[in-house]
């Protein structure tokens, strides 16, 4: 299984859903749909997303990054 690191490609906001999708072997779109549907339930989903954004490291790139990241 892949390590939990936010990828440099395939990000929408912070790369958390893309990292989780790689880790569990699903598509990033599926993970994003699951997250959005979970937001319909009561709970701290947005706080969890922000915490994972902070805790997951960026994926190590190969050399210097030529273009800026698409994450906010």
PyMOL Python script that loads the backbone (N, CA, C, O; Angstrom):
from pymol import cmd

cmd.read_pdbstr("""\
ATOM      1  N   UNK A   1       0.840  -1.191   0.000  1.00  0.00           N
ATOM      2  CA  UNK A   1       0.000   0.000   0.000  1.00  0.00           C
ATOM      3  C   UNK A   1       0.880   1.247   0.000  1.00  0.00           C
ATOM      4  O   UNK A   1       2.003   1.235   0.504  1.00  0.00           O
ATOM      5  N   UNK A   2       0.357   2.297  -0.562  1.00  0.00           N
ATOM      6  CA  UNK A   2       1.091   3.548  -0.669  1.00  0.00           C
ATOM      7  C   UNK A   2       1.132   4.258   0.681  1.00  0.00           C
ATOM      8  O   UNK A   2       0.285   4.034   1.545  1.00  0.00           O
ATOM      9  N   UNK A   3       2.123   5.106   0.839  1.00  0.00           N
ATOM     10  CA  UNK A   3       2.212   5.887   2.069  1.00  0.00           C
ATOM     11  C   UNK A   3       1.220   7.045   2.015  1.00  0.00           C
ATOM     12  O   UNK A   3       0.737   7.423   0.947  1.00  0.00           O
ATOM     13  N   UNK A   4       0.936   7.581   3.160  1.00  0.00           N
ATOM     14  CA  UNK A   4       0.015   8.714   3.219  1.00  0.00           C
ATOM     15  C   UNK A   4       0.792  10.009   3.023  1.00  0.00           C
ATOM     16  O   UNK A   4       1.358  10.559   3.968  1.00  0.00           O
ATOM     17  N   UNK A   5       0.809  10.480   1.798  1.00  0.00           N
ATOM     18  CA  UNK A   5       1.439  11.747   1.440  1.00  0.00           C
ATOM     19  C   UNK A   5       0.563  12.411   0.394  1.00  0.00           C
ATOM     20  O   UNK A   5       0.050  11.753  -0.510  1.00  0.00           O
ATOM     21  N   UNK A   6       0.395  13.724   0.523  1.00  0.00           N
ATOM     22  CA  UNK A   6      -0.444  14.451  -0.424  1.00  0.00           C
ATOM     23  C   UNK A   6       0.290  14.568  -1.755  1.00  0.00           C
ATOM     24  O   UNK A   6       1.383  15.131  -1.817  1.00  0.00           O
ATOM     25  N   UNK A   7      -0.312  14.033  -2.829  1.00  0.00           N
ATOM     26  CA  UNK A   7       0.370  14.060  -4.132  1.00  0.00           C
ATOM     27  C   UNK A   7       0.445  15.469  -4.699  1.00  0.00           C
ATOM     28  O   UNK A   7      -0.376  16.331  -4.385  1.00  0.00           O
ATOM     29  N   UNK A   8       1.436  15.678  -5.532  1.00  0.00           N
ATOM     30  CA  UNK A   8       1.581  16.986  -6.187  1.00  0.00           C
ATOM     31  C   UNK A   8       0.662  17.102  -7.398  1.00  0.00           C
ATOM     32  O   UNK A   8       0.346  18.211  -7.828  1.00  0.00           O
ATOM     33  N   UNK A   9       0.233  15.973  -7.949  1.00  0.00           N
ATOM     34  CA  UNK A   9      -0.689  16.005  -9.088  1.00  0.00           C
ATOM     35  C   UNK A   9      -2.010  15.356  -8.666  1.00  0.00           C
ATOM     36  O   UNK A   9      -2.020  14.466  -7.816  1.00  0.00           O
ATOM     37  N   UNK A  10      -3.105  15.792  -9.251  1.00  0.00           N
ATOM     38  CA  UNK A  10      -4.401  15.228  -8.927  1.00  0.00           C
ATOM     39  C   UNK A  10      -5.081  15.872  -7.733  1.00  0.00           C
ATOM     40  O   UNK A  10      -6.073  15.345  -7.228  1.00  0.00           O
ATOM     41  N   UNK A  11      -4.570  16.993  -7.277  1.00  0.00           N
ATOM     42  CA  UNK A  11      -5.157  17.695  -6.144  1.00  0.00           C
ATOM     43  C   UNK A  11      -6.336  18.539  -6.588  1.00  0.00           C
ATOM     44  O   UNK A  11      -6.383  19.016  -7.722  1.00  0.00           O
ATOM     45  N   UNK A  12      -7.286  18.719  -5.682  1.00  0.00           N
ATOM     46  CA  UNK A  12      -8.349  19.699  -5.913  1.00  0.00           C
ATOM     47  C   UNK A  12      -8.139  20.877  -4.953  1.00  0.00           C
ATOM     48  O   UNK A  12      -8.018  22.023  -5.388  1.00  0.00           O
ATOM     49  N   UNK A  13      -8.097  20.595  -3.678  1.00  0.00           N
ATOM     50  CA  UNK A  13      -7.856  21.647  -2.687  1.00  0.00           C
ATOM     51  C   UNK A  13      -6.528  21.373  -1.990  1.00  0.00           C
ATOM     52  O   UNK A  13      -5.525  22.032  -2.266  1.00  0.00           O
ATOM     53  N   UNK A  14      -6.530  20.402  -1.090  1.00  0.00           N
ATOM     54  CA  UNK A  14      -5.317  20.125  -0.335  1.00  0.00           C
ATOM     55  C   UNK A  14      -4.671  18.797  -0.661  1.00  0.00           C
ATOM     56  O   UNK A  14      -3.556  18.534  -0.210  1.00  0.00           O
ATOM     57  N   UNK A  15      -5.326  17.961  -1.422  1.00  0.00           N
ATOM     58  CA  UNK A  15      -4.766  16.674  -1.777  1.00  0.00           C
ATOM     59  C   UNK A  15      -5.064  15.564  -0.789  1.00  0.00           C
ATOM     60  O   UNK A  15      -4.537  14.459  -0.923  1.00  0.00           O
ATOM     61  N   UNK A  16      -5.907  15.838   0.208  1.00  0.00           N
ATOM     62  CA  UNK A  16      -6.211  14.836   1.232  1.00  0.00           C
ATOM     63  C   UNK A  16      -6.990  13.670   0.633  1.00  0.00           C
ATOM     64  O   UNK A  16      -6.643  12.513   0.873  1.00  0.00           O
ATOM     65  N   UNK A  17      -8.020  13.949  -0.129  1.00  0.00           N
ATOM     66  CA  UNK A  17      -8.810  12.870  -0.736  1.00  0.00           C
ATOM     67  C   UNK A  17      -7.976  12.073  -1.728  1.00  0.00           C
ATOM     68  O   UNK A  17      -8.132  10.855  -1.820  1.00  0.00           O
ATOM     69  N   UNK A  18      -7.099  12.729  -2.465  1.00  0.00           N
ATOM     70  CA  UNK A  18      -6.229  12.026  -3.405  1.00  0.00           C
ATOM     71  C   UNK A  18      -5.251  11.124  -2.661  1.00  0.00           C
ATOM     72  O   UNK A  18      -4.970  10.014  -3.113  1.00  0.00           O
ATOM     73  N   UNK A  19      -4.730  11.587  -1.528  1.00  0.00           N
ATOM     74  CA  UNK A  19      -3.817  10.769  -0.727  1.00  0.00           C
ATOM     75  C   UNK A  19      -4.536   9.552  -0.154  1.00  0.00           C
ATOM     76  O   UNK A  19      -4.001   8.444  -0.181  1.00  0.00           O
ATOM     77  N   UNK A  20      -5.735   9.753   0.360  1.00  0.00           N
ATOM     78  CA  UNK A  20      -6.500   8.638   0.906  1.00  0.00           C
ATOM     79  C   UNK A  20      -6.896   7.647  -0.190  1.00  0.00           C
ATOM     80  O   UNK A  20      -6.914   6.438   0.040  1.00  0.00           O
ATOM     81  N   UNK A  21      -7.209   8.156  -1.372  1.00  0.00           N
ATOM     82  CA  UNK A  21      -7.576   7.284  -2.482  1.00  0.00           C
ATOM     83  C   UNK A  21      -6.398   6.416  -2.906  1.00  0.00           C
ATOM     84  O   UNK A  21      -6.567   5.226  -3.172  1.00  0.00           O
ATOM     85  N   UNK A  22      -5.211   7.000  -2.969  1.00  0.00           N
ATOM     86  CA  UNK A  22      -4.027   6.212  -3.315  1.00  0.00           C
ATOM     87  C   UNK A  22      -3.751   5.161  -2.250  1.00  0.00           C
ATOM     88  O   UNK A  22      -3.382   4.029  -2.561  1.00  0.00           O
ATOM     89  N   UNK A  23      -3.931   5.543  -1.001  1.00  0.00           N
ATOM     90  CA  UNK A  23      -3.646   4.620   0.112  1.00  0.00           C
ATOM     91  C   UNK A  23      -4.575   3.413   0.090  1.00  0.00           C
ATOM     92  O   UNK A  23      -4.136   2.289   0.332  1.00  0.00           O
ATOM     93  N   UNK A  24      -5.864   3.638  -0.200  1.00  0.00           N
ATOM     94  CA  UNK A  24      -6.840   2.566  -0.157  1.00  0.00           C
ATOM     95  C   UNK A  24      -7.165   1.973  -1.526  1.00  0.00           C
ATOM     96  O   UNK A  24      -8.027   1.101  -1.630  1.00  0.00           O
ATOM     97  N   UNK A  25      -6.482   2.440  -2.584  1.00  0.00           N
ATOM     98  CA  UNK A  25      -6.623   1.843  -3.900  1.00  0.00           C
ATOM     99  C   UNK A  25      -7.921   2.167  -4.617  1.00  0.00           C
ATOM    100  O   UNK A  25      -8.408   1.349  -5.398  1.00  0.00           O
ATOM    101  N   UNK A  26      -8.491   3.335  -4.373  1.00  0.00           N
ATOM    102  CA  UNK A  26      -9.692   3.769  -5.083  1.00  0.00           C
ATOM    103  C   UNK A  26      -9.352   5.003  -5.911  1.00  0.00           C
ATOM    104  O   UNK A  26      -8.233   5.513  -5.850  1.00  0.00           O
ATOM    105  N   UNK A  27     -10.317   5.474  -6.678  1.00  0.00           N
ATOM    106  CA  UNK A  27     -10.082   6.699  -7.443  1.00  0.00           C
ATOM    107  C   UNK A  27     -10.308   7.911  -6.539  1.00  0.00           C
ATOM    108  O   UNK A  27     -11.044   7.848  -5.554  1.00  0.00           O
ATOM    109  N   UNK A  28      -9.659   9.003  -6.898  1.00  0.00           N
ATOM    110  CA  UNK A  28      -9.805  10.228  -6.119  1.00  0.00           C
ATOM    111  C   UNK A  28     -11.241  10.737  -6.186  1.00  0.00           C
ATOM    112  O   UNK A  28     -11.751  11.294  -5.213  1.00  0.00           O
ATOM    113  N   UNK A  29     -11.889  10.550  -7.321  1.00  0.00           N
ATOM    114  CA  UNK A  29     -13.284  10.984  -7.462  1.00  0.00           C
ATOM    115  C   UNK A  29     -14.184  10.239  -6.489  1.00  0.00           C
ATOM    116  O   UNK A  29     -15.060  10.840  -5.867  1.00  0.00           O
ATOM    117  N   UNK A  30     -13.975   8.944  -6.355  1.00  0.00           N
ATOM    118  CA  UNK A  30     -14.769   8.149  -5.414  1.00  0.00           C
ATOM    119  C   UNK A  30     -14.569   8.650  -3.992  1.00  0.00           C
ATOM    120  O   UNK A  30     -15.535   8.786  -3.240  1.00  0.00           O
ATOM    121  N   UNK A  31     -13.329   8.925  -3.618  1.00  0.00           N
ATOM    122  CA  UNK A  31     -13.040   9.413  -2.265  1.00  0.00           C
ATOM    123  C   UNK A  31     -13.675  10.784  -2.034  1.00  0.00           C
ATOM    124  O   UNK A  31     -14.162  11.065  -0.939  1.00  0.00           O
ATOM    125  N   UNK A  32     -13.672  11.632  -3.055  1.00  0.00           N
ATOM    126  CA  UNK A  32     -14.290  12.957  -2.913  1.00  0.00           C
ATOM    127  C   UNK A  32     -15.802  12.847  -2.749  1.00  0.00           C
ATOM    128  O   UNK A  32     -16.396  13.575  -1.954  1.00  0.00           O
ATOM    129  N   UNK A  33     -16.425  11.939  -3.497  1.00  0.00           N
ATOM    130  CA  UNK A  33     -17.871  11.732  -3.369  1.00  0.00           C
ATOM    131  C   UNK A  33     -18.205  11.215  -1.970  1.00  0.00           C
ATOM    132  O   UNK A  33     -19.176  11.655  -1.355  1.00  0.00           O
ATOM    133  N   UNK A  34     -17.400  10.285  -1.473  1.00  0.00           N
ATOM    134  CA  UNK A  34     -17.616   9.773  -0.111  1.00  0.00           C
ATOM    135  C   UNK A  34     -17.505  10.895   0.911  1.00  0.00           C
ATOM    136  O   UNK A  34     -18.303  10.969   1.846  1.00  0.00           O
ATOM    137  N   UNK A  35     -16.517  11.768   0.736  1.00  0.00           N
ATOM    138  CA  UNK A  35     -16.352  12.880   1.663  1.00  0.00           C
ATOM    139  C   UNK A  35     -17.549  13.827   1.609  1.00  0.00           C
ATOM    140  O   UNK A  35     -18.062  14.234   2.651  1.00  0.00           O
ATOM    141  N   UNK A  36     -17.991  14.176   0.423  1.00  0.00           N
ATOM    142  CA  UNK A  36     -19.128  15.095   0.292  1.00  0.00           C
ATOM    143  C   UNK A  36     -20.386  14.473   0.898  1.00  0.00           C
ATOM    144  O   UNK A  36     -21.146  15.156   1.585  1.00  0.00           O
ATOM    145  N   UNK A  37     -20.605  13.189   0.648  1.00  0.00           N
ATOM    146  CA  UNK A  37     -21.762  12.521   1.237  1.00  0.00           C
ATOM    147  C   UNK A  37     -21.652  12.448   2.760  1.00  0.00           C
ATOM    148  O   UNK A  37     -22.661  12.543   3.459  1.00  0.00           O
ATOM    149  N   UNK A  38     -20.445  12.282   3.271  1.00  0.00           N
ATOM    150  CA  UNK A  38     -20.278  12.237   4.724  1.00  0.00           C
ATOM    151  C   UNK A  38     -20.576  13.591   5.363  1.00  0.00           C
ATOM    152  O   UNK A  38     -20.916  13.664   6.544  1.00  0.00           O
ATOM    153  N   UNK A  39     -20.448  14.659   4.582  1.00  0.00           N
ATOM    154  CA  UNK A  39     -20.743  15.991   5.116  1.00  0.00           C
ATOM    155  C   UNK A  39     -22.235  16.173   5.382  1.00  0.00           C
ATOM    156  O   UNK A  39     -22.627  17.098   6.093  1.00  0.00           O
ATOM    157  N   UNK A  40     -23.067  15.303   4.820  1.00  0.00           N
ATOM    158  CA  UNK A  40     -24.503  15.362   5.091  1.00  0.00           C
ATOM    159  C   UNK A  40     -24.825  14.829   6.487  1.00  0.00           C
ATOM    160  O   UNK A  40     -25.892  15.112   7.034  1.00  0.00           O
ATOM    161  N   UNK A  41     -23.910  14.067   7.053  1.00  0.00           N
ATOM    162  CA  UNK A  41     -24.086  13.527   8.399  1.00  0.00           C
ATOM    163  C   UNK A  41     -23.508  14.504   9.418  1.00  0.00           C
ATOM    164  O   UNK A  41     -22.598  15.269   9.098  1.00  0.00           O
ATOM    165  N   UNK A  42     -24.031  14.482  10.645  1.00  0.00           N
ATOM    166  CA  UNK A  42     -23.445  15.362  11.664  1.00  0.00           C
ATOM    167  C   UNK A  42     -22.054  14.870  12.053  1.00  0.00           C
ATOM    168  O   UNK A  42     -21.804  13.667  12.135  1.00  0.00           O
ATOM    169  N   UNK A  43     -21.175  15.805  12.286  1.00  0.00           N
ATOM    170  CA  UNK A  43     -19.817  15.441  12.695  1.00  0.00           C
ATOM    171  C   UNK A  43     -18.799  16.469  12.228  1.00  0.00           C
ATOM    172  O   UNK A  43     -19.135  17.406  11.504  1.00  0.00           O
ATOM    173  N   UNK A  44     -17.565  16.288  12.644  1.00  0.00           N
ATOM    174  CA  UNK A  44     -16.500  17.269  12.364  1.00  0.00           C
ATOM    175  C   UNK A  44     -15.719  16.971  11.086  1.00  0.00           C
ATOM    176  O   UNK A  44     -14.489  16.968  11.112  1.00  0.00           O
ATOM    177  N   UNK A  45     -16.401  16.723   9.975  1.00  0.00           N
ATOM    178  CA  UNK A  45     -15.714  16.328   8.751  1.00  0.00           C
ATOM    179  C   UNK A  45     -14.744  17.403   8.249  1.00  0.00           C
ATOM    180  O   UNK A  45     -13.629  17.086   7.834  1.00  0.00           O
ATOM    181  N   UNK A  46     -15.159  18.658   8.284  1.00  0.00           N
ATOM    182  CA  UNK A  46     -14.288  19.722   7.779  1.00  0.00           C
ATOM    183  C   UNK A  46     -13.069  19.896   8.671  1.00  0.00           C
ATOM    184  O   UNK A  46     -11.968  20.145   8.179  1.00  0.00           O
ATOM    185  N   UNK A  47     -13.258  19.767   9.977  1.00  0.00           N
ATOM    186  CA  UNK A  47     -12.119  19.860  10.892  1.00  0.00           C
ATOM    187  C   UNK A  47     -11.154  18.695  10.676  1.00  0.00           C
ATOM    188  O   UNK A  47      -9.938  18.871  10.747  1.00  0.00           O
ATOM    189  N   UNK A  48     -11.690  17.522  10.417  1.00  0.00           N
ATOM    190  CA  UNK A  48     -10.853  16.364  10.134  1.00  0.00           C
ATOM    191  C   UNK A  48     -10.071  16.573   8.842  1.00  0.00           C
ATOM    192  O   UNK A  48      -8.888  16.241   8.776  1.00  0.00           O
ATOM    193  N   UNK A  49     -10.717  17.116   7.819  1.00  0.00           N
ATOM    194  CA  UNK A  49     -10.031  17.389   6.548  1.00  0.00           C
ATOM    195  C   UNK A  49      -8.876  18.361   6.765  1.00  0.00           C
ATOM    196  O   UNK A  49      -7.776  18.146   6.256  1.00  0.00           O
ATOM    197  N   UNK A  50      -9.125  19.421   7.513  1.00  0.00           N
ATOM    198  CA  UNK A  50      -8.072  20.419   7.776  1.00  0.00           C
ATOM    199  C   UNK A  50      -6.937  19.799   8.582  1.00  0.00           C
ATOM    200  O   UNK A  50      -5.766  20.061   8.310  1.00  0.00           O
ATOM    201  N   UNK A  51      -7.278  18.979   9.570  1.00  0.00           N
ATOM    202  CA  UNK A  51      -6.243  18.322  10.371  1.00  0.00           C
ATOM    203  C   UNK A  51      -5.390  17.394   9.501  1.00  0.00           C
ATOM    204  O   UNK A  51      -4.166  17.377   9.631  1.00  0.00           O
ATOM    205  N   UNK A  52      -6.028  16.621   8.614  1.00  0.00           N
ATOM    206  CA  UNK A  52      -5.274  15.738   7.733  1.00  0.00           C
ATOM    207  C   UNK A  52      -4.435  16.530   6.739  1.00  0.00           C
ATOM    208  O   UNK A  52      -3.339  16.102   6.377  1.00  0.00           O
ATOM    209  N   UNK A  53      -4.934  17.673   6.298  1.00  0.00           N
ATOM    210  CA  UNK A  53      -4.182  18.542   5.395  1.00  0.00           C
ATOM    211  C   UNK A  53      -2.882  18.986   6.071  1.00  0.00           C
ATOM    212  O   UNK A  53      -1.827  19.038   5.438  1.00  0.00           O
ATOM    213  N   UNK A  54      -2.973  19.299   7.349  1.00  0.00           N
ATOM    214  CA  UNK A  54      -1.798  19.737   8.097  1.00  0.00           C
ATOM    215  C   UNK A  54      -0.862  18.563   8.397  1.00  0.00           C
ATOM    216  O   UNK A  54       0.359  18.705   8.317  1.00  0.00           O
ATOM    217  N   UNK A  55      -1.431  17.405   8.740  1.00  0.00           N
ATOM    218  CA  UNK A  55      -0.626  16.267   9.177  1.00  0.00           C
ATOM    219  C   UNK A  55       0.027  15.488   8.036  1.00  0.00           C
ATOM    220  O   UNK A  55       1.144  14.997   8.194  1.00  0.00           O
ATOM    221  N   UNK A  56      -0.641  15.365   6.898  1.00  0.00           N
ATOM    222  CA  UNK A  56      -0.072  14.613   5.778  1.00  0.00           C
ATOM    223  C   UNK A  56       1.029  15.440   5.124  1.00  0.00           C
ATOM    224  O   UNK A  56       0.798  16.599   4.779  1.00  0.00           O
ATOM    225  N   UNK A  57       2.211  14.879   4.946  1.00  0.00           N
ATOM    226  CA  UNK A  57       3.274  15.638   4.267  1.00  0.00           C
ATOM    227  C   UNK A  57       3.022  15.686   2.768  1.00  0.00           C
ATOM    228  O   UNK A  57       2.266  14.877   2.228  1.00  0.00           O
ATOM    229  N   UNK A  58       3.658  16.637   2.102  1.00  0.00           N
ATOM    230  CA  UNK A  58       3.630  16.687   0.649  1.00  0.00           C
ATOM    231  C   UNK A  58       4.439  15.527   0.100  1.00  0.00           C
ATOM    232  O   UNK A  58       5.420  15.101   0.708  1.00  0.00           O
ATOM    233  N   UNK A  59       4.027  15.023  -1.044  1.00  0.00           N
ATOM    234  CA  UNK A  59       4.776  13.973  -1.713  1.00  0.00           C
ATOM    235  C   UNK A  59       6.107  14.546  -2.169  1.00  0.00           C
ATOM    236  O   UNK A  59       6.173  15.668  -2.671  1.00  0.00           O
ATOM    237  N   UNK A  60       7.141  13.786  -1.997  1.00  0.00           N
ATOM    238  CA  UNK A  60       8.464  14.250  -2.413  1.00  0.00           C
ATOM    239  C   UNK A  60       8.531  14.251  -3.933  1.00  0.00           C
ATOM    240  O   UNK A  60       8.220  13.252  -4.581  1.00  0.00           O
ATOM    241  N   UNK A  61       8.940  15.385  -4.494  1.00  0.00           N
ATOM    242  CA  UNK A  61       9.044  15.500  -5.944  1.00  0.00           C
ATOM    243  C   UNK A  61      10.421  15.082  -6.418  1.00  0.00           C
ATOM    244  O   UNK A  61      11.333  14.877  -5.617  1.00  0.00           O
ATOM    245  N   UNK A  62      10.560  14.959  -7.713  1.00  0.00           N
ATOM    246  CA  UNK A  62      11.861  14.626  -8.285  1.00  0.00           C
ATOM    247  C   UNK A  62      12.536  15.911  -8.751  1.00  0.00           C
ATOM    248  O   UNK A  62      12.274  16.392  -9.853  1.00  0.00           O
ATOM    249  N   UNK A  63      13.390  16.453  -7.922  1.00  0.00           N
ATOM    250  CA  UNK A  63      14.097  17.675  -8.279  1.00  0.00           C
ATOM    251  C   UNK A  63      13.268  18.913  -7.965  1.00  0.00           C
ATOM    252  O   UNK A  63      12.342  18.872  -7.155  1.00  0.00           O
ATOM    253  N   UNK A  64      13.616  20.010  -8.620  1.00  0.00           N
ATOM    254  CA  UNK A  64      12.923  21.279  -8.391  1.00  0.00           C
ATOM    255  C   UNK A  64      11.564  21.262  -9.073  1.00  0.00           C
ATOM    256  O   UNK A  64      11.399  20.706 -10.158  1.00  0.00           O
ATOM    257  N   UNK A  65      10.618  21.870  -8.426  1.00  0.00           N
ATOM    258  CA  UNK A  65       9.282  21.935  -8.998  1.00  0.00           C
ATOM    259  C   UNK A  65       9.216  23.119  -9.952  1.00  0.00           C
ATOM    260  O   UNK A  65       9.514  24.253  -9.576  1.00  0.00           O
ATOM    261  N   UNK A  66       8.824  22.843 -11.186  1.00  0.00           N
ATOM    262  CA  UNK A  66       8.865  23.893 -12.202  1.00  0.00           C
ATOM    263  C   UNK A  66       7.630  24.785 -12.175  1.00  0.00           C
ATOM    264  O   UNK A  66       7.711  25.956 -12.547  1.00  0.00           O
ATOM    265  N   UNK A  67       6.490  24.254 -11.743  1.00  0.00           N
ATOM    266  CA  UNK A  67       5.292  25.060 -11.723  1.00  0.00           C
ATOM    267  C   UNK A  67       4.737  25.100 -10.300  1.00  0.00           C
ATOM    268  O   UNK A  67       4.931  24.157  -9.532  1.00  0.00           O
ATOM    269  N   UNK A  68       4.053  26.179  -9.948  1.00  0.00           N
ATOM    270  CA  UNK A  68       3.507  26.258  -8.600  1.00  0.00           C
ATOM    271  C   UNK A  68       2.431  25.214  -8.360  1.00  0.00           C
ATOM    272  O   UNK A  68       1.787  24.743  -9.297  1.00  0.00           O
ATOM    273  N   UNK A  69       2.245  24.860  -7.108  1.00  0.00           N
ATOM    274  CA  UNK A  69       1.258  23.859  -6.736  1.00  0.00           C
ATOM    275  C   UNK A  69      -0.144  24.402  -6.960  1.00  0.00           C
ATOM    276  O   UNK A  69      -0.372  25.606  -6.840  1.00  0.00           O
ATOM    277  N   UNK A  70      -1.091  23.515  -7.287  1.00  0.00           N
ATOM    278  CA  UNK A  70      -2.467  23.947  -7.502  1.00  0.00           C
ATOM    279  C   UNK A  70      -3.249  23.989  -6.202  1.00  0.00           C
ATOM    280  O   UNK A  70      -4.393  24.444  -6.187  1.00  0.00           O
ATOM    281  N   UNK A  71      -2.651  23.522  -5.105  1.00  0.00           N
ATOM    282  CA  UNK A  71      -3.353  23.556  -3.816  1.00  0.00           C
ATOM    283  C   UNK A  71      -3.325  24.988  -3.284  1.00  0.00           C
ATOM    284  O   UNK A  71      -2.437  25.779  -3.604  1.00  0.00           O
ATOM    285  N   UNK A  72      -4.291  25.281  -2.490  1.00  0.00           N
ATOM    286  CA  UNK A  72      -4.364  26.639  -1.923  1.00  0.00           C
ATOM    287  C   UNK A  72      -3.341  26.777  -0.888  1.00  0.00           C
ATOM    288  O   UNK A  72      -3.221  27.839  -0.276  1.00  0.00           O
TER     289      UNK A  72
END
""", "prot")
cmd.dss("prot")
cmd.show_as("cartoon", "prot")
cmd.util.cbc("prot")
cmd.orient("prot")
